[in-house]
């Protein structure tokens, strides 16, 4: 076998082309990461809004109906990441650092709920809305 006495050399054009490809790849990965983060934040916000509006809608509808009326709603709940608090005519829901609130038609309600996961029943009894399990 005869080996030629030549040196391997990378041309400047090839190095610039590889550098441009790497820059575009890093830019694409950065854009993908930003979009993914935006989607996660938006999804968390929508989940907290959905839960707040379901609770608010149940309380408001039961309050506006006749005595002994009954409304049920299914709420999917991740109790490790969500929290519910009631304020003066508002319900606030937090979900993984996202926050949403919804207004209530009354502050005359009693919540007997410890875990908001499953079928929740909103009843109007003696003018007050009682929130409980089915």
Secondary structure as UniProt FT lines:
FT   HELIX           12..64
FT   TURN            67..68
FT   STRAND          70..75
FT   TURN            79..81
FT   STRAND          82..87
FT   TURN            88..89
FT   STRAND          90..95
FT   TURN            96..97
FT   STRAND          98..103
FT   STRAND          109..111
FT   STRAND          118..125
FT   TURN            126..127
FT   STRAND          128..133
//
